[in-house]
Amino acid sequence: MNIPQLLPLNTDTIWAIINNTIDDATVNRLVWHYLGYRYDEATDTWDNTKVVDEWRNEYPQPPNFIESRPATVKLTRSIPPENKQLLKEIGFSGYKIGEFEPRQTRRATVANWLLSYMQQTNENI
């Protein structure tokens, strides 16, 4: 399996997700990593031992957040209320009506979840 390289978790990467300048596989890889999924090349399997139970039980294999509405809804619900508006705090004003589709909304959700992760773990925002 070809696993994309992990990009640094910073606002440049968040903007690249929002602006669609990195591919979906790389976006998924970021979320999987910070949820705790690890790919074992030797066995060609996913190790989910570092994934919290609420995710591991529902998604033993990492879900495709760009294609799966249920996984993205779960991701949205896992963002603490105080972190729901972090995208606005970095200057994202949202997509224009008629110019976005579910895929972009899911990418924005991933970006906000990653910002929330950064906030909770004191990564640089």
N, C-alpha and C positions, 0 to 999 in steps of 0.2 A: 504494500500500500504506500502511496506517495503522500506523506504528511507534510504540509507546508511549514516553512520555518516560522518560528514564533517571533512576532514583531515586538518591539519594546512597548510596554504599556505606558503611554503618555498621550498628551492632547493631540499631537500630530497624528498618531495612529487613530484616535477617536475621530478626528476630522476626515481622515482617509476612509474610514468606515462610512461616515455620513455622506461624503462626496463620491462614494462608489469608485474610489481609485485603487482599492485592493479587492481581490477576488473573494467570493463567498467562502471558499475553502479556508482561506487565511482568517477570515472573520470568525468562522466556526471554531477553528483551531484555538484562537485566543480565548473564547468562552469556555471551551472544553478544558483548556489548561487551568484556568482560574476556578473552574468548578471542581477540579481535581482529577480529571481523566488523564491517563498517561498511556501512550501507545508503546507497546513492547515489540520492537522489530524482530527480536529473536523468535518470538512465538506467534507473531502476526496477529496479536489480540490486544484488546483494550484492557487495561488494569483500572478498575474503578474503586480500589480499596481506599483512596483518599477522598472519594466523593461522599458528601453527606448523605445520610440514609434517604431523606426525602427526594433526592435526585436519583440515587443509585437504585432504589426500589422501583421507580417509575421508568427510569431510563438506564438500564444496565450497560447499554452501549450509548455513546454520546449522540444526542439527536442533532439533526440538521436544523438549526434555528432559523435559517433563511427560508426553508421550505415548510417547516412544521408550525402551524398556528398554535396548537396546544402547547408545544414546548416553549414558544415565545410568550404565550400567556402566563405560563408558570414562571418564566424568567421575569416578566413584568411584576408579577405578584410577590416575587422574592426581593424586590427593591424596597427598602424601608421608606415609609412615607416622606420623611425629611429629605430623601435623596431623589425623589421623583422629578424634580425640576433642574437637575444638574446640567442638562444640555443647554438650557436657557442661560445658566450662569457662565457658560463658556462662549455664549454669543450665538447659539443656534436658535433661529427664530421659527423653525419648522419648515415644512414643505408647502409650496403654494397649492391651493385647491386646483385639482385637475392636472397637476404635474407630478403626482406621486402615485405609487401603487403599493400593494401589500409588502412586496419585497423591500422597498425603501423604509416602510414603517417598521418592519422587523429589524432592519439594519440599525435604525434609530434606537429601537428598544435594546439591542445588543450594546450599542454605544453608551446608552444611559446606564445599563447594568454594569458595564466595565468602569464607567465613571464612579458609580456607587461603590464598586469594589475598591477602587483607588481611594475613595473617601474613607471607607471603613478600615483600610489597612495602612492609611497615611502615606500612600504613594503620592508622588508629586502630581498636582493637577494644574 
